[in-house]
């Protein structure tokens, strides 16, 4: 090897160590950047005219592990679904309240039952009559509010679906653009590594809403397909179609055409449908289940409770002054019998002073034309017996025999059990995701300590190459002195 070739080799070593130092610096600075994959410089021996002439860079390697990333995204879809279910049922359970919570539906009914019991003991008491009326009004208001609450949650779910569809469509378009850029550049370049990182972040956004798989292409691009086999991106991004709704009453359903599903090129991917392409997990899975199944079932249970109260207190044997077949203390405000009864539950106008009625009809009967004997508690006791009697129930998810208070307590318990169940699923899924995410990070993430060790080696290599150049320069100087 000549002195000049030694200098050239050492200079190539200096260039390579400088590039390695740049990559280490980039790794360290991005050690906490989400989606960043550790890089390393790919080097090769430089051969000129059959002779070794130092070293050269042939590209930048990413420490990506697609198998781990794919599995982590799949579990991430399950985690997003579990998290949304747990959060929603925690909200519902908190709003409904526990059996011991005086502000809950059960608590308000207990207050009404207690007030009615006191009035039956002292039917002449004006304060007890007022307390019973106020408790009945509070109970009606809570039924109405819970019905509105369920409708509001359905509207929120529908809105979140629309936001999610926009997010996924935007991410798919972004990946299409990245695929096009990667096809025009060296796949082993630093620019390509940065583009792949950005593509990974967009894939994570999509996986949050729905489980996906990727299909690599020779150009460096990828196609994206749902786990059910529907292509979301095949050379070009396909648009997910969804139309937000404006009404969410009991009659607005997906099956009835009142609510929108999701489609891709005419193929239904709506979770919960019979289509082969129906999405099975992710936030879309949770949102559609809440909007179309869980929340309507919750509303149906409320209607069942409201209907039970109306039926019990409308029994003709309770009040001889009432027109046979007419409703009693609680009524369906429009008597339609349609779904949504809890939202229409009202106090009988004949009893409610706010609607032009007279409070004394609680004691004397709905059809009474004048006040009766103040000490007659017959109708009051009949109403109390009606709500405390145990009756069979097989509707709205309730099966068994209950008194009114037991049925309301069962309602609160069922919602609490759903919350506990979803929280348990969330805990299990979160543990699986953490394990998988940590495994991925150990393979592809940046270990700062290791990078510092690599930097020491780079420093030593840089110094060694510089020393070669220094010695070669001294040798040339000596030759020039001869």
Kinemage of the C-alpha trace (Angstrom):
@kinemage 1
@onewidth
@group {chain A} dominant
@subgroup {mainchain}
@vectorlist {calphas} color= white
{ca unk a 1} P 0.000 0.000 0.000
{ca unk a 2} L 1.348 3.414 -0.951
{ca unk a 3} L 1.355 6.386 1.378
{ca unk a 4} L -1.305 8.087 -0.732
{ca unk a 5} L -3.575 5.033 -0.621
{ca unk a 6} L -3.094 4.868 3.150
{ca unk a 7} L -4.165 8.491 3.421
{ca unk a 8} L -7.202 7.846 1.199
{ca unk a 9} L -8.204 4.839 3.307
{ca unk a 10} L -7.845 6.816 6.531
{ca unk a 11} L -9.848 9.707 5.054
{ca unk a 12} L -12.656 7.297 4.128
{ca unk a 13} L -12.527 6.031 7.722
{ca unk a 14} L -12.886 9.598 9.002
{ca unk a 15} L -15.893 10.159 6.753
{ca unk a 16} L -17.552 6.943 7.887
{ca unk a 17} L -16.955 7.602 11.583
{ca unk a 18} L -18.374 11.118 11.140
{ca unk a 19} L -21.491 9.650 9.530
{ca unk a 20} L -21.756 7.095 12.339
{ca unk a 21} L -21.509 9.886 14.881
{ca unk a 22} L -24.312 11.750 13.094
{ca unk a 23} L -26.528 8.664 13.246
{ca unk a 24} L -25.771 8.072 16.938
{ca unk a 25} L -26.622 11.709 17.643
{ca unk a 26} L -29.914 11.323 15.768
{ca unk a 27} L -30.695 8.119 17.679
{ca unk a 28} L -30.035 9.718 21.050
{ca unk a 29} L -31.985 12.872 20.280
{ca unk a 30} L -34.968 10.779 19.157
{ca unk a 31} L -34.779 8.223 21.957
{ca unk a 32} L -38.174 9.366 23.267
{ca unk a 33} L -39.781 10.148 19.906
{ca unk a 34} L -42.850 7.990 19.323
{ca unk a 35} L -42.468 5.741 16.303
{ca unk a 36} L -38.738 6.381 15.864
{ca unk a 37} L -36.798 3.269 14.860
{ca unk a 38} L -33.087 2.968 15.688
{ca unk a 39} L -30.733 3.482 12.741
{ca unk a 40} L -27.254 2.243 11.980
{ca unk a 41} L -24.846 2.871 9.125
{ca unk a 42} L -24.258 0.081 6.631
{ca unk a 43} L -20.594 0.026 5.590
{ca unk a 44} L -18.650 -1.984 3.075
{ca unk a 45} L -15.044 -2.329 1.951
{ca unk a 46} L -14.214 0.073 -0.863
{ca unk a 47} L -12.577 -1.746 -3.802
{ca unk a 48} L -10.875 0.265 -6.569
{ca unk a 49} L -9.143 -1.506 -9.451
{ca unk a 50} L -9.194 -4.734 -7.491
{ca unk a 51} L -7.451 -3.131 -4.533
{ca unk a 52} L -8.866 -2.276 -1.117
{ca unk a 53} L -9.210 1.459 -0.703
{ca unk a 54} L -10.732 2.029 2.686
{ca unk a 55} L -14.413 1.878 3.522
{ca unk a 56} L -17.624 3.292 2.137
{ca unk a 57} L -21.213 3.740 3.218
{ca unk a 58} L -23.847 1.714 1.369
{ca unk a 59} L -26.904 2.965 3.243
{ca unk a 60} L -28.757 3.358 6.520
{ca unk a 61} L -30.367 0.352 8.225
{ca unk a 62} L -33.510 0.549 10.343
{ca unk a 63} L -33.856 -1.861 13.241
{ca unk a 64} L -37.504 -2.419 12.382
{ca unk a 65} L -39.253 -5.673 13.213
{ca unk a 66} L -42.458 -5.833 11.195
{ca unk a 67} L -43.685 -9.007 12.907
{ca unk a 68} L -43.497 -7.381 16.344
{ca unk a 69} L -44.978 -4.123 15.070
{ca unk a 70} L -47.876 -5.935 13.418
{ca unk a 71} L -48.638 -7.917 16.569
{ca unk a 72} L -48.338 -4.807 18.751
{ca unk a 73} L -50.766 -2.925 16.484
{ca unk a 74} L -53.223 -5.835 16.606
{ca unk a 75} L -53.205 -5.851 20.399
{ca unk a 76} L -53.333 -2.049 20.288
{ca unk a 77} L -56.652 -2.281 18.408
{ca unk a 78} L -58.009 -4.527 21.154
{ca unk a 79} L -56.685 -2.118 23.775
{ca unk a 80} L -58.399 0.869 22.144
{ca unk a 81} L -61.675 -1.040 22.122
{ca unk a 82} L -61.313 -2.210 25.722
{ca unk a 83} L -60.342 1.272 26.899
{ca unk a 84} L -63.384 2.883 25.279
{ca unk a 85} L -65.753 0.242 26.643
{ca unk a 86} L -64.317 0.589 30.148
{ca unk a 87} L -64.466 4.397 30.068
{ca unk a 88} L -68.039 4.447 28.757
{ca unk a 89} L -69.386 1.925 31.221
{ca unk a 90} L -67.603 3.689 34.043
{ca unk a 91} L -69.420 6.872 32.970
{ca unk a 92} L -72.749 5.030 32.760
{ca unk a 93} L -72.275 3.267 36.087
{ca unk a 94} L -71.304 6.530 37.790
{ca unk a 95} L -74.312 8.298 36.277
{ca unk a 96} L -76.726 5.532 37.226
{ca unk a 97} L -75.223 5.340 40.696
{ca unk a 98} L -74.966 2.484 43.141
{ca unk a 99} L -77.777 1.075 45.251
{ca unk a 100} L -76.494 3.079 48.218
{ca unk a 101} L -76.365 6.385 46.363
{ca unk a 102} L -79.302 8.600 47.249
{ca unk a 103} L -78.977 10.482 43.938
{ca unk a 104} L -79.247 7.282 41.887
{ca unk a 105} L -82.402 5.975 40.271
{ca unk a 106} L -82.616 3.311 42.946
{ca unk a 107} L -81.960 5.890 45.658
{ca unk a 108} L -84.679 8.193 44.348
{ca unk a 109} L -87.145 5.316 44.187
{ca unk a 110} L -86.249 4.368 47.755
{ca unk a 111} L -86.996 7.942 48.776
{ca unk a 112} L -90.351 7.760 46.980
{ca unk a 113} L -91.198 4.397 48.559
{ca unk a 114} L -90.283 5.687 52.016
{ca unk a 115} L -92.336 8.864 51.543
{ca unk a 116} L -95.325 6.836 50.321
{ca unk a 117} L -94.995 4.529 53.335
{ca unk a 118} L -94.981 7.510 55.714
{ca unk a 119} L -98.017 8.986 53.982
{ca unk a 120} L -99.884 5.685 54.262
{ca unk a 121} L -99.307 5.817 58.011
{ca unk a 122} L -100.354 9.500 58.237
{ca unk a 123} L -102.665 10.165 55.287
{ca unk a 124} L -103.802 13.446 56.807
{ca unk a 125} L -100.251 14.860 56.865
{ca unk a 126} L -99.790 17.663 54.353
{ca unk a 127} L -96.003 17.566 54.707
{ca unk a 128} L -95.887 13.813 54.006
{ca unk a 129} L -98.136 14.310 50.979
{ca unk a 130} L -95.866 17.072 49.671
{ca unk a 131} L -92.779 14.880 50.261
{ca unk a 132} L -94.382 11.988 48.351
{ca unk a 133} L -95.286 14.231 45.432
{ca unk a 134} L -91.792 15.730 45.306
{ca unk a 135} L -90.211 12.257 45.460
{ca unk a 136} L -92.424 11.112 42.575
{ca unk a 137} L -91.454 14.178 40.518
{ca unk a 138} L -87.739 13.584 41.229
{ca unk a 139} L -88.094 9.952 40.158
{ca unk a 140} L -89.804 10.958 36.902
{ca unk a 141} L -87.141 13.584 36.209
{ca unk a 142} L -84.375 11.033 36.730
{ca unk a 143} L -85.979 8.594 34.280
{ca unk a 144} L -86.251 11.405 31.718
{ca unk a 145} L -82.652 12.515 32.348
{ca unk a 146} L -81.251 8.984 32.008
{ca unk a 147} L -83.125 8.547 28.736
{ca unk a 148} L -81.597 11.800 27.455
{ca unk a 149} L -78.211 10.654 28.776
{ca unk a 150} L -78.359 7.453 26.703
{ca unk a 151} L -79.364 9.439 23.622
{ca unk a 152} L -76.470 11.840 24.196
{ca unk a 153} L -73.984 8.971 24.477
{ca unk a 154} L -75.252 7.526 21.192
{ca unk a 155} L -74.807 10.915 19.528
{ca unk a 156} L -71.280 11.159 20.952
{ca unk a 157} L -70.441 7.697 19.614
{ca unk a 158} L -71.741 8.591 16.162
{ca unk a 159} L -69.701 11.795 16.171
{ca unk a 160} L -66.576 9.899 17.245
{ca unk a 161} L -67.114 7.462 14.380
{ca unk a 162} L -67.203 10.383 11.936
{ca unk a 163} L -63.993 11.810 13.429
{ca unk a 164} L -62.352 8.393 13.272
{ca unk a 165} L -63.322 7.889 9.640
{ca unk a 166} L -61.759 11.258 8.747
{ca unk a 167} L -58.607 10.337 10.693
{ca unk a 168} L -58.252 6.955 8.997
{ca unk a 169} L -58.929 8.365 5.527
{ca unk a 170} L -56.320 11.071 6.089
{ca unk a 171} L -53.783 8.497 7.317
{ca unk a 172} L -54.429 6.250 4.314
{ca unk a 173} L -53.850 9.180 1.968
{ca unk a 174} L -50.648 10.033 3.824
{ca unk a 175} L -49.356 6.480 3.453
{ca unk a 176} L -50.200 6.543 -0.254
{ca unk a 177} L -48.042 9.668 -0.621
{ca unk a 178} L -45.189 8.118 1.370
{ca unk a 179} L -45.329 5.006 -0.818
{ca unk a 180} L -44.955 7.224 -3.883
{ca unk a 181} L -41.932 9.021 -2.394
{ca unk a 182} L -40.243 5.780 -1.373
{ca unk a 183} L -40.587 4.436 -4.917
{ca unk a 184} L -38.418 7.324 -6.186
{ca unk a 185} L -35.516 7.137 -3.713
{ca unk a 186} L -32.894 4.683 -2.449
{ca unk a 187} L -34.598 2.418 0.087
{ca unk a 188} L -31.448 2.344 2.219
{ca unk a 189} L -31.114 6.113 2.503
{ca unk a 190} L -31.674 8.160 5.635
{ca unk a 191} L -34.566 9.894 3.900
{ca unk a 192} L -36.248 6.536 3.313
{ca unk a 193} L -35.774 5.616 6.985
{ca unk a 194} L -37.493 8.838 8.064
{ca unk a 195} L -40.372 8.220 5.666
{ca unk a 196} L -40.815 4.679 6.977
{ca unk a 197} L -40.952 6.002 10.533
{ca unk a 198} L -43.668 8.458 9.547
{ca unk a 199} L -45.547 5.672 7.773
{ca unk a 200} L -45.351 3.590 10.937
{ca unk a 201} L -46.921 6.414 12.935
{ca unk a 202} L -49.778 6.659 10.426
{ca unk a 203} L -50.277 2.887 10.618
{ca unk a 204} L -50.558 3.232 14.398
{ca unk a 205} L -53.304 5.838 13.930
{ca unk a 206} L -55.285 3.487 11.705
{ca unk a 207} L -54.739 0.488 14.000
{ca unk a 208} L -56.207 2.461 16.899
{ca unk a 209} L -59.543 2.439 15.084
{ca unk a 210} L -59.411 -0.937 13.342
{ca unk a 211} L -57.068 -3.952 13.167
{ca unk a 212} L -55.031 -4.025 9.958
{ca unk a 213} L -52.322 -5.958 8.171
{ca unk a 214} L -49.705 -4.698 5.724
{ca unk a 215} L -48.510 -6.252 2.474
{ca unk a 216} L -44.970 -5.138 1.410
{ca unk a 217} L -44.274 -4.243 -2.217
{ca unk a 218} L -40.955 -4.292 -4.102
{ca unk a 219} L -40.999 -0.542 -4.560
{ca unk a 220} L -40.759 -0.069 -0.804
{ca unk a 221} L -44.443 0.705 -0.501
{ca unk a 222} L -47.093 -1.279 1.301
{ca unk a 223} L -50.727 -2.195 0.778
{ca unk a 224} L -53.096 -2.146 3.751
{ca unk a 225} L -55.860 -4.678 4.335
{ca unk a 226} L -58.211 -5.209 7.261
{ca unk a 227} L -57.944 -8.454 9.195
{ca unk a 228} L -61.178 -9.457 7.525
{ca unk a 229} L -59.632 -9.096 4.044
{ca unk a 230} L -60.900 -5.741 2.773
{ca unk a 231} L -58.248 -3.594 1.077
{ca unk a 232} L -57.981 -0.070 2.436
{ca unk a 233} L -54.973 0.806 0.286
{ca unk a 234} L -53.960 -1.010 -2.867
{ca unk a 235} L -51.636 1.270 -4.815
{ca unk a 236} L -54.141 4.047 -4.054
{ca unk a 237} L -56.031 4.765 -0.842
{ca unk a 238} L -59.671 3.750 -0.743
{ca unk a 239} L -62.179 6.030 0.914
{ca unk a 240} L -64.137 4.838 3.939
{ca unk a 241} L -67.689 6.149 3.621
{ca unk a 242} L -69.795 7.164 6.621
{ca unk a 243} L -72.630 9.668 7.072
{ca unk a 244} L -73.046 11.220 10.545
{ca unk a 245} L -76.590 11.268 11.869
{ca unk a 246} L -78.538 14.079 13.514
{ca unk a 247} L -81.226 12.103 15.365
{ca unk a 248} L -80.744 9.267 17.845
{ca unk a 249} L -84.174 8.409 19.146
{ca unk a 250} L -85.257 4.830 19.818
{ca unk a 251} L -86.543 4.490 16.253
{ca unk a 252} L -83.193 5.489 14.707
{ca unk a 253} L -81.363 2.232 14.095
{ca unk a 254} L -78.792 0.888 11.675
{ca unk a 255} L -81.103 -1.904 10.542
{ca unk a 256} L -83.932 0.553 9.962
{ca unk a 257} L -81.771 2.877 7.903
{ca unk a 258} L -81.878 5.718 10.401
{ca unk a 259} L -78.156 5.430 11.161
{ca unk a 260} L -75.169 5.029 8.861
{ca unk a 261} L -72.756 2.157 8.610
{ca unk a 262} L -69.223 2.164 7.135
{ca unk a 263} L -68.372 1.003 3.649
{ca unk a 264} L -65.282 0.737 1.444
{ca unk a 265} L -65.990 0.574 -2.279
{ca unk a 266} L -69.497 -0.644 -1.522
{ca unk a 267} L -68.334 -3.349 0.904
{ca unk a 268} L -69.781 -2.998 4.406
{ca unk a 269} L -67.148 -2.992 7.123
{ca unk a 270} L -69.619 -1.949 9.838
{ca unk a 271} L -68.851 -3.780 13.109
{ca unk a 272} L -71.587 -6.113 14.257
{ca unk a 273} L -73.113 -6.681 10.823
{ca unk a 274} L -73.236 -9.966 8.922
{ca unk a 275} L -70.864 -8.704 6.206
{ca unk a 276} L -67.642 -10.690 5.820
{ca unk a 277} L -65.770 -7.391 6.038
{ca unk a 278} L -67.265 -6.311 9.389
{ca unk a 279} L -64.514 -4.801 11.560
{ca unk a 280} L -64.044 -6.863 14.699
{ca unk a 281} L -62.068 -4.630 17.045
{ca unk a 282} L -60.530 -1.204 17.597
{ca unk a 283} L -62.361 1.988 18.447
{ca unk a 284} L -64.732 1.470 15.530
{ca unk a 285} L -65.730 -1.882 17.012
{ca unk a 286} L -66.463 -0.268 20.380
{ca unk a 287} L -68.195 2.828 18.998
{ca unk a 288} L -70.592 0.913 16.763
{ca unk a 289} L -71.337 -1.610 19.521
{ca unk a 290} L -72.142 1.216 21.926
{ca unk a 291} L -74.227 3.149 19.418
{ca unk a 292} L -76.169 0.215 17.975
{ca unk a 293} L -76.248 -2.425 20.721
{ca unk a 294} L -75.193 -1.506 24.250
{ca unk a 295} L -76.813 1.912 24.578
{ca unk a 296} L -80.106 0.857 22.932
{ca unk a 297} L -80.157 -2.093 25.370
{ca unk a 298} L -79.564 0.350 28.238
{ca unk a 299} L -82.482 2.471 27.000
{ca unk a 300} L -84.632 -0.643 26.667
{ca unk a 301} L -83.934 -1.490 30.304
{ca unk a 302} L -84.942 2.031 31.338
{ca unk a 303} L -88.160 1.631 29.371
{ca unk a 304} L -88.776 -1.706 31.108
{ca unk a 305} L -88.361 -0.088 34.527
{ca unk a 306} L -90.630 2.805 33.602
{ca unk a 307} L -93.229 0.441 32.165
{ca unk a 308} L -93.123 -1.683 35.308
{ca unk a 309} L -93.889 1.353 37.474
{ca unk a 310} L -96.750 2.468 35.231
{ca unk a 311} L -98.240 -1.043 35.134
{ca unk a 312} L -97.981 -1.674 38.864
{ca unk a 313} L -99.626 1.617 39.833
{ca unk a 314} L -102.266 1.464 37.090
{ca unk a 315} L -103.896 -1.708 38.407
{ca unk a 316} L -107.622 -1.089 38.599
{ca unk a 317} L -107.802 -2.690 42.059
{ca unk a 318} L -105.685 0.110 43.539
{ca unk a 319} L -108.004 3.057 42.908
{ca unk a 320} L -111.776 2.576 42.515
{ca unk a 321} L -112.186 6.200 41.358
{ca unk a 322} L -109.981 5.666 38.318
{ca unk a 323} L -111.469 4.865 34.930
{ca unk a 324} L -110.879 1.139 34.335
{ca unk a 325} L -107.818 0.630 32.126
{ca unk a 326} L -106.579 4.190 32.625
{ca unk a 327} L -103.051 4.881 33.852
{ca unk a 328} L -102.387 5.578 37.497
{ca unk a 329} L -99.840 7.679 39.358
{ca unk a 330} L -97.236 7.471 36.554
{ca unk a 331} L -98.215 7.783 32.894
{ca unk a 332} L -96.832 7.572 29.378
{ca unk a 333} L -97.150 11.230 28.362
{ca unk a 334} L -98.253 10.443 24.799
{ca unk a 335} L -99.639 6.926 25.420
{ca unk a 336} L -97.981 5.743 22.202
{ca unk a 337} L -96.389 2.658 23.702
{ca unk a 338} L -93.391 3.196 21.406
{ca unk a 339} L -89.792 2.685 22.544
{ca unk a 340} L -88.445 5.580 24.580
{ca unk a 341} L -90.997 5.270 27.393
{ca unk a 342} L -88.480 6.372 30.044
{ca unk a 343} L -88.119 9.695 28.267
{ca unk a 344} L -91.910 10.143 28.180
{ca unk a 345} L -92.596 9.062 31.763
{ca unk a 346} L -94.631 11.713 33.589
{ca unk a 347} L -96.705 12.252 36.699
{ca unk a 348} L -100.458 11.937 36.217
{ca unk a 349} L -101.768 15.490 35.557
{ca unk a 350} L -104.716 14.863 37.902
{ca unk a 351} L -102.293 14.647 40.838
{ca unk a 352} L -99.696 17.204 39.810
{ca unk a 353} L -100.483 20.824 40.831
{ca unk a 354} L -97.938 21.996 38.249
{ca unk a 355} L -100.221 20.530 35.561
{ca unk a 356} L -103.465 21.834 37.075
{ca unk a 357} L -104.141 18.807 39.284
{ca unk a 358} L -104.681 18.414 43.016
{ca unk a 359} L -102.205 16.785 45.338
{ca unk a 360} L -104.949 15.323 47.576
{ca unk a 361} L -105.832 12.870 44.800
{ca unk a 362} L -102.763 10.900 45.906
{ca unk a 363} L -104.854 9.882 48.898
{ca unk a 364} L -108.414 10.136 47.581
{ca unk a 365} L -108.057 8.771 44.066
{ca unk a 366} L -107.248 10.029 40.590
{ca unk a 367} L -110.901 10.217 39.618
{ca unk a 368} L -112.072 11.853 42.853
{ca unk a 369} L -114.030 15.064 42.330
{ca unk a 370} L -113.553 16.308 45.900
{ca unk a 371} L -111.436 15.583 48.931
{ca unk a 372} L -112.432 12.546 50.942
{ca unk a 373} L -111.789 11.580 54.528
{ca unk a 374} L -108.316 12.740 55.541
{ca unk a 375} L -107.658 9.567 57.496
{ca unk a 376} L -108.447 7.120 54.679
{ca unk a 377} L -105.181 5.450 53.599
{ca unk a 378} L -106.733 2.652 51.530
{ca unk a 379} L -105.488 3.841 48.115
{ca unk a 380} L -102.073 4.797 49.527
{ca unk a 381} L -101.648 1.346 51.061
{ca unk a 382} L -102.764 -0.267 47.806
{ca unk a 383} L -100.069 1.692 45.917
{ca unk a 384} L -97.465 0.701 48.491
{ca unk a 385} L -98.459 -2.961 48.187
{ca unk a 386} L -98.288 -2.712 44.381
{ca unk a 387} L -94.641 -1.619 44.374
{ca unk a 388} L -93.534 -3.979 47.153
{ca unk a 389} L -95.206 -7.094 45.734
{ca unk a 390} L -92.857 -9.499 43.959
{ca unk a 391} L -93.818 -9.996 40.307
{ca unk a 392} L -92.219 -12.061 37.517
{ca unk a 393} L -90.176 -10.197 34.905
{ca unk a 394} L -88.739 -11.466 31.621
{ca unk a 395} L -88.021 -8.382 29.543
{ca unk a 396} L -85.236 -5.896 28.829
{ca unk a 397} L -82.569 -8.309 30.033
{ca unk a 398} L -84.308 -8.890 33.387
{ca unk a 399} L -85.246 -12.440 34.308
{ca unk a 400} L -86.741 -13.405 37.648
{ca unk a 401} L -89.237 -12.106 40.159
{ca unk a 402} L -88.779 -8.691 41.708
{ca unk a 403} L -90.430 -5.961 43.692
{ca unk a 404} L -89.995 -2.481 42.208
{ca unk a 405} L -87.042 -1.674 44.452
{ca unk a 406} L -85.415 -5.032 43.714
{ca unk a 407} L -85.818 -4.456 39.969
{ca unk a 408} L -84.193 -1.023 40.189
{ca unk a 409} L -81.406 -2.416 42.371
{ca unk a 410} L -80.845 -5.154 39.782
{ca unk a 411} L -80.576 -2.477 37.089
{ca unk a 412} L -77.871 -0.642 39.048
{ca unk a 413} L -76.082 -3.916 39.771
{ca unk a 414} L -76.107 -5.000 36.114
{ca unk a 415} L -74.502 -1.726 35.047
{ca unk a 416} L -71.913 -2.025 37.797
{ca unk a 417} L -71.101 -5.570 36.702
{ca unk a 418} L -70.596 -4.421 33.128
{ca unk a 419} L -68.190 -1.749 34.338
{ca unk a 420} L -66.220 -4.279 36.393
{ca unk a 421} L -66.168 -6.760 33.508
{ca unk a 422} L -64.862 -4.206 31.006
{ca unk a 423} L -62.274 -2.921 33.472
{ca unk a 424} L -60.992 -6.474 33.919
{ca unk a 425} L -60.730 -6.905 30.141
{ca unk a 426} L -58.934 -3.564 29.894
{ca unk a 427} L -56.435 -4.552 32.579
{ca unk a 428} L -55.657 -7.852 30.847
{ca unk a 429} L -55.356 -6.271 27.391
{ca unk a 430} L -53.203 -3.422 28.704
{ca unk a 431} L -50.800 -5.956 30.245
{ca unk a 432} L -50.519 -7.822 26.939
{ca unk a 433} L -49.938 -4.572 25.073
{ca unk a 434} L -47.247 -3.454 27.517
{ca unk a 435} L -45.370 -6.728 27.107
{ca unk a 436} L -45.553 -6.523 23.329
{ca unk a 437} L -44.627 -2.830 23.223
{ca unk a 438} L -41.612 -3.435 25.474
{ca unk a 439} L -40.500 -6.350 23.272
{ca unk a 440} L -40.751 -4.098 20.210
{ca unk a 441} L -38.820 -1.293 21.888
{ca unk a 442} L -36.065 -3.689 22.941
{ca unk a 443} L -35.705 -4.708 19.286
{ca unk a 444} L -36.184 -1.379 17.539
{ca unk a 445} L -35.907 1.378 20.130
{ca unk a 446} L -32.912 3.436 21.211
{ca unk a 447} L -30.855 2.271 24.199
{ca unk a 448} L -29.042 5.472 25.157
{ca unk a 449} L -26.401 3.610 27.214
{ca unk a 450} L -25.581 1.382 24.243
{ca unk a 451} L -25.417 4.416 21.966
{ca unk a 452} L -22.930 6.060 24.325
{ca unk a 453} L -20.767 2.950 24.215
{ca unk a 454} L -20.955 3.003 20.417
{ca unk a 455} L -19.953 6.655 20.488
{ca unk a 456} L -16.799 5.801 22.442
{ca unk a 457} L -15.874 3.223 19.816
{ca unk a 458} L -16.557 5.799 17.075
{ca unk a 459} L -14.340 8.278 18.888
{ca unk a 460} L -11.523 5.746 19.097
{ca unk a 461} L -11.882 4.844 15.411
{ca unk a 462} L -11.871 8.523 14.467
{ca unk a 463} L -8.703 9.092 16.503
{ca unk a 464} L -7.036 6.038 14.959
{ca unk a 465} L -7.800 7.178 11.391
{ca unk a 466} L -6.572 10.653 12.221
{ca unk a 467} L -3.374 9.137 13.620
{ca unk a 468} L -2.829 7.209 10.347
{ca unk a 469} L -3.111 10.464 8.393
{ca unk a 470} L -0.772 12.181 10.841
{ca unk a 471} L 1.874 9.444 10.479
{ca unk a 472} L 1.524 9.389 6.705
{ca unk a 473} L 1.991 13.180 6.683
{ca unk a 474} L 5.139 12.835 8.817
{ca unk a 475} L 6.475 10.236 6.406
{ca unk a 476} L 5.897 12.584 3.443
{ca unk a 477} L 7.592 15.402 5.338
{ca unk a 478} L 10.600 13.182 5.974
{ca unk a 479} L 10.789 12.255 2.294
{ca unk a 480} L 10.664 15.900 1.354
{ca unk a 481} L 13.660 16.533 3.653
{ca unk a 482} L 15.812 13.945 1.887
